[in-house]
C-alpha cells in the first residue's frame, strides 16, 4: 500500500529532460516533505484491506495538515 502511494506522489514531481538540461523549472515551487514512522502500521496493514488502510492514511494526513502552520495542502 505504501509503495503505490509514494509512487503517486513522486510521479507528480518528476522533472523532464529539457528542464534538467536547461537548469530551469518554470513552475517550480519550494516544498517541504516529512516522514513519520507510525507504530503498528505494518501490523495494521496485514490485518485490514488496502482500501481501508488508504482511508486510515488519508485521515492521518488530514490531522497533520491541521497541526502545522498554514498554508499546508496535500500533494495533488
C-alpha positions as CSV (number, residue, x, y, z in Angstrom):
1,X,0.0,0.0,0.0
2,X,2.9,2.4,0.8
3,X,4.8,1.9,-2.4
4,X,1.9,2.9,-4.8
5,X,1.2,5.9,-2.6
6,X,4.8,7.0,-2.7
7,X,5.0,6.4,-6.4
8,X,1.9,8.5,-7.0
9,X,3.4,11.4,-5.0
10,X,6.8,11.2,-6.6
11,X,5.3,10.8,-10.1
12,X,3.8,14.2,-9.8
13,X,7.2,15.7,-9.1
14,X,9.1,14.3,-12.0
15,X,11.4,16.7,-13.8
16,X,11.6,16.5,-17.6
17,X,14.8,16.0,-19.6
18,X,14.5,19.5,-21.2
19,X,14.2,21.1,-17.7
20,X,17.2,19.1,-16.5
21,X,19.3,20.2,-19.4
22,X,18.3,23.9,-19.1
23,X,18.6,24.0,-15.4
24,X,15.3,25.9,-15.2
25,X,12.0,24.8,-13.7
26,X,9.4,27.4,-14.8
27,X,6.7,26.2,-12.4
28,X,8.9,25.1,-9.6
29,X,7.8,25.8,-6.0
30,X,9.7,25.2,-2.8
31,X,8.3,22.3,-0.8
32,X,8.9,20.5,2.5
33,X,8.4,16.8,3.0
34,X,8.3,14.8,6.1
35,X,8.4,11.2,7.1
36,X,6.5,9.7,10.0
37,X,7.0,6.2,11.4
38,X,3.5,5.1,12.5
39,X,3.8,2.5,15.3
40,X,1.9,-0.7,14.4
41,X,1.4,0.3,10.8
42,X,2.9,-2.9,9.3
43,X,0.7,-5.0,11.6
44,X,-2.3,-2.9,10.7
45,X,-1.5,-3.3,7.0
46,X,-1.6,-7.1,7.4
47,X,-5.0,-7.0,9.1
48,X,-7.1,-4.6,7.0
49,X,-7.8,-4.4,3.3
50,X,-5.8,-1.9,1.2
51,X,-8.7,0.5,0.6
52,X,-9.4,0.7,4.4
53,X,-5.7,1.3,5.0
54,X,-5.8,4.1,2.5
55,X,-8.6,5.7,4.4
56,X,-6.6,5.5,7.6
57,X,-3.6,7.2,6.0
58,X,-5.9,9.9,4.5
59,X,-7.2,10.7,8.0
60,X,-3.7,10.8,9.3
61,X,-2.7,13.3,6.5
62,X,-5.7,15.5,7.4
63,X,-4.6,15.5,11.0
64,X,-1.1,16.6,10.1
65,X,-2.5,19.4,7.8
66,X,-4.5,20.7,10.8
67,X,-1.5,20.6,13.1
68,X,1.0,22.6,11.1
69,X,1.1,26.3,10.2
70,X,-0.9,27.2,7.1
71,X,-0.8,27.3,4.1
72,X,-0.5,23.5,4.0
73,X,-2.0,21.2,1.4
74,X,-1.5,17.7,0.3
75,X,0.3,17.0,-2.9
76,X,-2.2,16.8,-5.8
